Amino acid sequence: MKIRHIRLTEVNSTNSYLKGYPQEPDEELTFVWSDSQTAGRGCGTNTWESEPGKNLTFSLLFHPLAVPPSKQFIISMANALALRDALLAFVPDIVIKWPNDIYWHDCKLAGTLIETTLKQGRIRDCIIGTGLNVNQERFISDAPNPVSLCQITGHPFDREEVAAKVVEQLIRYLTLLDAPESWNILRHNYQKALYRRGELCPYHTPDGNLFHATLESVDDDGTLVLNEEGQERRFGFKEVVFDLRPNTNPIFPSL
């Protein structure tokens, strides 16, 4: 796979940078990493807090031509698994919180925003932007339960080393998207890695309705399947919220 690496000192958003980026004809994947984002973005209207020079904020542009638009959640699965496997090289107990956040226990290590462009009924471009907390020691936003690798272990990390491991796993998993016969492996591993799978836990709807349910699975289109007292309930993105337990561990003074 022909890859181009771009390192920036500052940018408004690495996803926005790649939207106007002119790829070379043989450039299959472009990876952009910035030390600072002035307008880092999350899903919807969310922003991403990242102290300059402390974390990894990066995006990649590629072209998953074998993935039909109706099956594009498989891209999210592959990306989440790549991040999980990369981080397991540094800390244990990494899981995937639906749809694609990366968690350590009940704390968020990384978040991802995926944007696709369609042309003639096919996915033309896919931009995956990720914020990964590496060496930040204090978080000041109201985002629930953030955590960094440094907070987990008590020591800082070489961001270059972490980035190299992430790229290695991204190449491995994104290559599988070109082989639909391998997608069942992605589906199986994604289900196994899900945060709270098989556990009876609290959830609430956007209007504040609290209920307890067991996470059963995630469908191919990204629908979350919960079981509440024997009744199956299905939710799309933003239709249900995980009721997170507050973290009281003294190593996290900001929580």
Backbone hydrogen bonds in HBPLUS format (Angstrom, degrees):
<---DONOR---> <-ACCEPTOR-->    atom                        ^
c    i                          cat <-CA-CA->   ^        H-A-AA   ^      H-
h    n   atom  resd res      DA  || num        DHA   H-A  angle D-A-AA Bond
n    s   type  num  typ     dist DA aas  dist angle  dist       angle   num
A0028-GLU N   A0002-LYS O   2.97 MM  26  5.21 129.8  2.23 128.0 142.7     1
A0029-LEU N   A0002-LYS O   3.08 MM  27  6.43 145.8  2.20 160.1 162.7     2
A0004-ARG N   A0029-LEU O   2.97 MM  25  6.50 152.4  2.05 154.5 163.5     3
A0031-PHE N   A0004-ARG O   2.85 MM  27  6.15 169.8  1.86 168.8 172.3     4
A0006-ILE N   A0031-PHE O   2.81 MM  25  6.15 155.8  1.87 164.1 166.4     5
A0033-TRP N   A0006-ILE O   2.91 MM  27  6.33 161.4  1.94 167.1 173.1     6
A0008-LEU N   A0033-TRP O   2.80 MM  25  6.14 164.9  1.82 156.2 160.5     7
A0035-ASP N   A0008-LEU O   3.02 MM  27  6.46 152.6  2.10 146.2 151.0     8
A0011-VAL N   A0036-SER O   3.04 MM  25  6.47 144.0  2.17 148.3 158.9     9
A0038-THR N   A0011-VAL O   2.92 MM  27  6.28 151.1  2.00 136.4 145.9    10
A0039-ALA N   A0012-ASN O   2.71 MM  27  4.72 140.2  1.86 134.3 135.4    11
A0017-TYR N   A0013-SER O   2.94 MM   4  6.19 153.1  2.01 148.7 156.7    12
A0018-LEU N   A0014-THR O   3.16 MM   4  6.36 155.3  2.22 143.3 148.0    13
A0019-LYS N   A0015-ASN O   3.20 MM   4  6.49 133.2  2.43 141.2 153.6    14
A0019-LYS N   A0016-SER O   3.20 MM   3  5.18 134.0  2.43  94.9 107.3    15
A0021-TYR N   A0018-LEU O   3.18 MM   3  4.73 168.7  2.19 100.5 103.0    16
A0027-GLU N   A0024-GLU O   3.00 MM   3  5.10 166.1  2.02 116.2 119.1    17
A0030-THR N   A0061-LEU O   2.98 MM  31  5.11 155.7  2.04 141.9 149.8    18
A0061-LEU N   A0030-THR O   2.88 MM  31  5.11 149.7  1.97 140.7 150.8    19
A0032-VAL N   A0059-SER O   2.83 MM  27  5.33 172.2  1.84 165.8 168.6    20
A0059-SER N   A0032-VAL O   2.88 MM  27  5.33 150.5  1.97 147.9 157.6    21
A0034-SER N   A0057-THR O   3.08 MM  23  5.89 169.6  2.09 174.1 175.2    22
A0053-GLY N   A0035-ASP O   2.96 MM  18  4.95 166.3  1.98 142.3 142.9    23
A0048-TRP N   A0040-GLY O   3.15 MM   8  5.10 149.3  2.25 112.9 113.8    24
A0042-GLY N   A0046-ASN O   2.83 MM   4  4.70 157.8  1.87 130.5 123.2    25
A0046-ASN N   A0043-CYS O   3.08 MM   3  5.59 160.4  2.12 136.2 136.8    26
A0054-LYS N   A0051-GLU O   3.10 MM   3  5.66 152.9  2.17 146.4 144.4    27
A0135-ASN N   A0054-LYS O   2.96 MM  81  4.95 149.5  2.06 134.5 141.5    28
A0056-LEU N   A0132-LEU O   3.05 MM  76  5.10 175.3  2.05 156.1 157.4    29
A0132-LEU N   A0056-LEU O   2.78 MM  76  5.10 168.8  1.79 162.1 165.0    30
A0058-PHE N   A0130-THR O   2.98 MM  72  5.49 161.7  2.01 159.2 163.3    31
A0130-THR N   A0058-PHE O   2.75 MM  72  5.49 167.9  1.76 169.4 173.5    32
A0060-LEU N   A0128-ILE O   2.93 MM  68  5.37 143.0  2.06 134.8 146.2    33
A0128-ILE N   A0060-LEU O   2.97 MM  68  5.37 158.6  2.01 151.7 157.4    34
A0062-PHE N   A0126-CYS O   3.07 MM  64  5.54 157.3  2.12 150.9 158.1    35
A0126-CYS N   A0062-PHE O   2.93 MM  64  5.54 144.5  2.06 166.8 167.3    36
A0065-LEU N   A0063-HIS O   2.87 MM   2  5.61 132.2  2.10 110.0  95.1    37
A0067-VAL N   A0064-PRO O   3.07 MM   3  5.67 165.1  2.09 120.2 125.0    38
A0071-LYS N   A0068-PRO O   2.86 MM   3  5.42 157.0  1.91 120.6 128.2    39
A0072-GLN N   A0069-PRO O   3.32 MM   3  5.15 167.1  2.34 109.7 108.6    40
A0074-ILE N   A0071-LYS O   3.06 MM   3  6.10 170.6  2.07 131.9 134.7    41
A0075-ILE N   A0072-GLN O   3.00 MM   3  5.54 151.8  2.08 112.9 120.2    42
A0076-SER N   A0073-PHE O   3.02 MM   3  5.08 116.1  2.45  97.0 111.8    43
A0077-MET N   A0073-PHE O   3.02 MM   4  6.42 153.4  2.10 149.2 156.9    44
A0078-ALA N   A0074-ILE O   2.99 MM   4  6.19 163.1  2.02 144.3 148.1    45
A0079-ASN N   A0075-ILE O   2.96 MM   4  6.17 165.3  1.98 153.2 157.1    46
A0080-ALA N   A0076-SER O   2.99 MM   4  6.08 165.9  2.01 148.4 152.6    47
A0081-LEU N   A0077-MET O   2.97 MM   4  6.16 160.7  2.01 152.2 157.6    48
A0082-ALA N   A0078-ALA O   2.99 MM   4  6.18 150.5  2.08 144.9 153.1    49
A0083-LEU N   A0079-ASN O   3.03 MM   4  6.34 162.8  2.06 154.7 158.1    50
A0084-ARG N   A0080-ALA O   2.92 MM   4  6.12 162.3  1.95 148.5 154.1    51
A0085-ASP N   A0081-LEU O   2.92 MM   4  6.07 170.9  1.92 151.2 153.3    52
A0086-ALA N   A0082-ALA O   2.98 MM   4  6.13 157.4  2.03 146.9 153.6    53
A0087-LEU N   A0083-LEU O   2.97 MM   4  6.15 163.2  1.99 154.0 157.7    54
A0088-LEU N   A0084-ARG O   2.95 MM   4  6.15 143.5  2.08 149.5 160.0    55
A0089-ALA N   A0086-ALA O   3.23 MM   3  5.68 155.2  2.30 106.1 113.4    56
A0090-PHE N   A0087-LEU O   2.86 MM   3  5.38 161.1  1.90 115.1 121.6    57
A0091-VAL N   A0087-LEU O   2.98 MM   4  6.25 161.0  2.01 160.1 166.4    58
A0095-VAL N   A0103-TYR O   2.89 MM   8  5.26 165.1  1.92 150.3 155.0    59
A0103-TYR N   A0095-VAL O   2.90 MM   8  5.26 168.2  1.91 147.4 151.0    60
A0096-ILE N   A0193-ALA O   2.93 MM  97  5.80 168.5  1.94 147.8 149.7    61
A0195-TYR N   A0096-ILE O   2.76 MM  99  5.39 164.2  1.79 136.5 136.1    62
A0097-LYS N   A0101-ASP O   2.82 MM   4  4.98 154.0  1.88 137.2 144.0    63
A0101-ASP N   A0097-LYS O   2.97 MM   4  4.98 141.8  2.12 164.9 155.2    64
A0102-ILE N   A0110-ALA O   2.93 MM   8  4.95 171.1  1.94 140.4 142.6    65
A0109-LEU N   A0102-ILE O   2.76 MM   7  5.53 159.3  1.80 153.2 159.8    66
A0110-ALA N   A0102-ILE O   3.23 MM   8  4.95 157.8  2.29 134.8 135.8    67
A0104-TRP N   A0107-CYS O   2.79 MM   3  5.28 157.6  1.84 153.8 161.3    68
A0107-CYS N   A0104-TRP O   2.97 MM   3  5.28 160.3  2.01 126.8 132.9    69
A0108-LYS N   A0145-ASN O   2.71 MM  37  5.99 154.6  1.77 151.6 160.0    70
A0147-VAL N   A0108-LYS O   2.98 MM  39  5.71 143.2  2.12 152.3 142.3    71
A0133-ASN N   A0109-LEU O   2.94 MM  24  5.53 174.8  1.95 171.6 171.6    72
A0111-GLY N   A0131-GLY O   3.08 MM  20  5.51 149.3  2.18 146.1 155.3    73
A0131-GLY N   A0111-GLY O   3.00 MM  20  5.51 159.7  2.04 156.8 163.3    74
A0113-LEU N   A0129-GLY O   2.78 MM  16  5.11 158.2  1.83 150.2 157.6    75
A0129-GLY N   A0113-LEU O   2.83 MM  16  5.11 177.3  1.83 154.9 155.6    76
A0115-GLU N   A0127-ILE O   2.88 MM  12  5.23 165.2  1.90 155.1 160.2    77
A0127-ILE N   A0115-GLU O   2.83 MM  12  5.23 171.7  1.83 160.4 163.1    78
A0117-THR N   A0125-ASP O   2.88 MM   8  5.12 156.5  1.93 150.0 151.2    79
A0124-ARG N   A0117-THR O   2.67 MM   7  5.55 154.5  1.73 155.2 164.3    80
A0125-ASP N   A0117-THR O   3.33 MM   8  5.12 152.8  2.41 128.1 135.9    81
A0119-LYS N   A0122-ARG O   2.79 MM   3  5.36 155.4  1.85 152.4 161.0    82
A0122-ARG N   A0119-LYS O   3.07 MM   3  5.36 154.8  2.14 109.8 117.6    83
A0149-LEU N   A0133-ASN O   3.23 MM  16  6.54 150.7  2.32 125.8 129.6    84
A0150-CYS N   A0134-VAL O   2.85 MM  16  6.02 149.4  1.94 160.8 170.9    85
A0152-ILE N   A0148-SER O   3.06 MM   4  6.36 157.5  2.11 151.0 157.0    86
A0153-THR N   A0149-LEU O   3.05 MM   4  6.24 163.1  2.08 153.3 156.6    87
A0154-GLY N   A0150-CYS O   2.68 MM   4  5.31 146.6  1.79 145.1 154.2    88
A0161-GLU N   A0158-ASP O   3.05 MM   3  5.36 121.5  2.41 103.5 117.3    89
A0162-VAL N   A0158-ASP O   3.13 MM   4  6.52 158.8  2.18 153.0 159.0    90
A0163-ALA N   A0159-ARG O   2.83 MM   4  5.98 164.3  1.86 151.6 156.2    91
A0164-ALA N   A0160-GLU O   2.95 MM   4  6.10 156.1  2.00 144.7 151.0    92
A0165-LYS N   A0161-GLU O   3.13 MM   4  6.39 156.0  2.19 145.8 151.5    93
A0166-VAL N   A0162-VAL O   2.98 MM   4  6.26 155.9  2.04 150.3 157.4    94
A0167-VAL N   A0163-ALA O   2.93 MM   4  6.18 165.8  1.95 155.9 158.8    95
A0168-GLU N   A0164-ALA O   3.00 MM   4  6.14 159.3  2.04 144.8 150.9    96
A0169-GLN N   A0165-LYS O   3.11 MM   4  6.35 159.4  2.16 147.9 151.9    97
A0170-LEU N   A0166-VAL O   2.86 MM   4  6.08 155.2  1.93 152.0 160.0    98
A0171-ILE N   A0167-VAL O   2.98 MM   4  6.15 167.0  2.00 156.2 158.0    99
A0172-ARG N   A0168-GLU O   3.24 MM   4  6.44 158.0  2.29 138.9 145.0   100
A0173-TYR N   A0169-GLN O   2.95 MM   4  6.18 165.3  1.97 154.6 157.1   101
A0174-LEU N   A0170-LEU O   2.80 MM   4  5.77 166.6  1.81 156.1 160.9   102
A0175-THR N   A0171-ILE O   3.11 MM   4  5.93 146.5  2.23 138.4 145.7   103
A0176-LEU N   A0173-TYR O   3.05 MM   3  5.29 133.3  2.27 101.2 113.4   104
A0177-LEU N   A0174-LEU O   3.09 MM   3  5.33 145.7  2.22 101.9 111.7   105
A0178-ASP N   A0175-THR O   3.14 MM   3  5.73 156.7  2.20 112.8 119.1   106
A0179-ALA N   A0176-LEU O   3.00 MM   3  5.36 162.1  2.03 111.7 117.3   107
A0182-SER N   A0179-ALA O   2.71 MM   3  5.59 168.2  1.72 134.9 139.2   108
A0183-TRP N   A0180-PRO O   3.11 MM   3  5.23 163.7  2.14 107.9 113.1   109
A0185-ILE N   A0182-SER O   3.05 MM   3  5.55 136.1  2.25 110.1 121.2   110
A0187-ARG N   A0183-TRP O   2.88 MM   4  6.23 163.0  1.91 156.3 160.7   111
A0188-HIS N   A0184-ASN O   2.94 MM   4  6.02 165.4  1.96 144.3 148.6   112
A0189-ASN N   A0185-ILE O   2.97 MM   4  6.12 170.4  1.98 152.5 155.2   113
A0190-TYR N   A0186-LEU O   2.91 MM   4  5.96 154.4  1.97 149.0 156.4   114
A0191-GLN N   A0187-ARG O   3.03 MM   4  6.24 165.6  2.05 152.6 155.8   115
A0192-LYS N   A0188-HIS O   3.12 MM   4  6.37 160.2  2.16 149.2 154.5   116
A0193-ALA N   A0189-ASN O   3.11 MM   4  6.22 138.9  2.28 138.6 148.6   117
A0193-ALA N   A0190-TYR O   3.13 MM   3  5.20 128.0  2.41  96.8 110.3   118
A0194-LEU N   A0191-GLN O   3.33 MM   3  5.45 168.6  2.34 108.4 111.5   119
A0197-ARG N   A0194-LEU O   3.35 MM   3  5.51 163.3  2.38 121.2 120.4   120
A0199-GLU N   A0196-ARG O   2.99 MM   3  5.24 163.9  2.02 135.8 133.9   121
A0198-GLY N   A0215-LEU O   2.88 MM  17  5.46 170.3  1.89 149.4 152.7   122
A0201-CYS N   A0213-ALA O   2.91 MM  12  5.67 166.5  1.93 153.3 149.6   123
A0213-ALA N   A0201-CYS O   2.99 MM  12  5.67 160.1  2.03 156.9 157.0   124
A0243-ASP N   A0202-PRO O   3.15 MM  41  5.34 157.8  2.20 130.2 129.6   125
A0203-TYR N   A0211-PHE O   2.79 MM   8  5.51 158.1  1.84 170.1 175.9   126
A0211-PHE N   A0203-TYR O   2.88 MM   8  5.51 162.5  1.91 156.9 159.1   127
A0204-HIS N   A0241-VAL O   2.92 MM  37  5.28 155.7  1.98 148.4 155.6   128
A0241-VAL N   A0204-HIS O   2.76 MM  37  5.28 151.8  1.83 154.5 164.3   129
A0205-THR N   A0209-ASN O   3.00 MM   4  5.23 148.5  2.10 133.6 140.7   130
A0208-GLY N   A0205-THR O   2.78 MM   3  5.37 162.2  1.81 128.2 130.5   131
A0214-THR N   A0227-ASN O   2.86 MM  13  5.04 159.5  1.90 135.5 140.4   132
A0227-ASN N   A0214-THR O   2.80 MM  13  5.04 146.0  1.91 137.3 148.9   133
A0216-GLU N   A0225-VAL O   2.91 MM   9  5.64 163.0  1.94 156.3 160.7   134
A0217-SER N   A0225-VAL O   3.43 MM   8  5.28 159.8  2.47 133.4 138.2   135
A0225-VAL N   A0217-SER O   2.91 MM   8  5.28 165.5  1.93 159.5 155.0   136
A0219-ASP N   A0223-THR O   2.83 MM   4  5.12 157.8  1.88 151.6 154.1   137
A0222-GLY N   A0219-ASP O   2.94 MM   3  5.26 161.9  1.98 115.6 119.3   138
A0224-LEU N   A0235-PHE O   2.80 MM  11  5.11 159.5  1.84 160.8 157.0   139
A0235-PHE N   A0224-LEU O   2.91 MM  11  5.11 156.0  1.96 144.2 152.0   140
A0226-LEU N   A0233-ARG O   2.80 MM   7  5.13 173.1  1.80 166.5 166.3   141
A0233-ARG N   A0226-LEU O   2.76 MM   7  5.13 168.7  1.77 150.7 152.1   142
A0228-GLU N   A0231-GLN O   2.82 MM   3  5.11 163.7  1.85 153.9 149.7   143
A0231-GLN N   A0228-GLU O   2.99 MM   3  5.11 161.8  2.02 110.2 115.6   144
A0239-GLU N   A0236-GLY O   3.11 MM   3  5.49 157.6  2.16 133.3 133.1   145
A0252-PHE N   A0249-ASN O   3.03 MM   3  5.89 167.8  2.05 129.1 132.3   146
A0255-LEU N   A0252-PHE O   3.16 MM   3  5.77 170.3  2.17 123.1 126.2   147
